[in-house]
Amino acid sequence: MEQTKSNSEIVAEIYRNAQLALTSISDIMPEVEDGDIREEIMRQHEEYEKICSKAAQLAFKYDLNLKEPSPIKKAMMWSAIKMGTASDNSAQNIAQMMIRGTVNGITSLKTSLTDGENAMETDVKKLLNELIVLEEGFEKKLKTFL
């Protein structure tokens, strides 16, 4: 059975994905001591903010109320980051943690691309593809820290 996601669902997913990334970056930054990876993560933060802004514009177009990630989800992410960096805040470990989140995002976004392919408006598909390409680039860059 083919599942079709609506434009609104996909815009909400794009926004949620970028918001989760922003939250993760905010949580992990206090643990990052290495200047090179810190610079890369801050660059990623700026790109995710741009995606959030574009998703908000599309949400307005589709009369959609965007929701922030739940406090429980945020608390779980914060806990995982603090536990993951408690004994190792090396650039390599930070990169591994960031890569895991990025790959999860890519997987979710590519699933939405497939699920909404036949009904997706051009502007939604363009932003979805933009975020996928962006995250794939982030993954590649983060792997240089391994």
N, C-alpha and C positions, 0 to 999 in steps of 0.2 A: 504494500500500500504506500503510495507516495504522500509524503507530508509536505505541505506548503506553508511556509512562514509568511506572514503579512509584512508589508513594508514597515508598519509600526513596530512589530516584534523585532525586526532586524535592526531598526534604528535604536530601539531600547537595548538590544544586545551590544551594539557597537558602543553605546554610551556606557553601559555597565562594565564592559571589558576595559575601556579606557579609565573609568573611575577606579576599578579594582587595581589597575596598574599604578595609578597615581597614589592610591592609598598604600600600596606595597612599597613604592619608592619612598614615600614620606616615613614609613615605618623603618625602612632599612638604612636610610641616610645617616642617622646618628651612629650607626655601627661601622660605617665605611671610613677607613683611615687612608687607604691607598688613593692618591690623587688622580691617577689615570682612570680608574674605574668610577671614581666619584664624578669626574667630568662627564664620562659616558652616560652614567645614570641620570645626571642633571639634564643632559641633552635629550634623553628619552622622555624625561618628565615634560619638557617643553613641547615635544611632539605629541604626547598624549593629551596635553592641554588643548592643542590645536584641534585634535580629533574630537574632543568633548565639545568644543565650541561649534564645530561643523555639525555634529550630531544634534546639538541643541537647536541649531537653525532648522535642520530637517524635522525635528520633533515639532517645532512651531508650525511648519508647513503641513504636517500630518495631524495637527491638533492632538499631540501626545504629551502626557505628563510623564516626564522622566523621573525615575526613582533612583536614589542613591543606594549603594549596597547596604544591606541590613547591618545594624550594629553587631549582631551575632557573627556575621561573616567577617566584619572588620576585626572583631576581637579574636576570632580564630586565626586570621592572617597575622595579626600583631603577635600573638602567642607563638605561632610557628616561626616567625622571623626571629623573635627574641631567643627562642630555644635553639634555633639553627645557627645563631651567631654567638651564643653564650661562651662557647669554648674555642670558636674559630671564626674570626672576622677577617680572614685573609681575602685578598682579591679573588682568589680561585674559588673559595667557598661562596662568597657573595655572588660571583658569576654563575655558579651552579644553581643557586637558589633562584636567581633572576631568570635563568634559562628555563627552569621548570615552569615558572609562572607564564613565561612567554610562550612556551610550547603548548601549554593548556589553552591559552588564549587563541593561538593559531588554529588549534584543533576545533575549538568551539566556533570560531569564525568561518572556517572552511565548511563545517557542517551546515551552518546557516546559509552559506553561499549555495550549497547543493539543495538544501530544503526550500529556498526561496527563489531559486533560479528562474522558474517560469513566470513568476508573478511580480518580480522585483522591478521597481521603477529604476530608471537609469541613474538618477542622482544617489539613490540608496546603494545600488550596486557599485557605483564609483567609489563612494566612501568606504564601503565594506572592503573592496579590493585595495584601496589605499592603506587601510589599517593592516590588512594581511601582509602586504608588501613591506610596510613599516616594521611590523613585528618580525618578519623573516629576516630583515636587515639587522634588527636588534639582536636576534639570536646569533646570527653570524658574527657580529661584532663582539658579543659577550663571550663567544667561544675562544676569542683571541686571549682571554684572561685565564683560560684553563691551563 
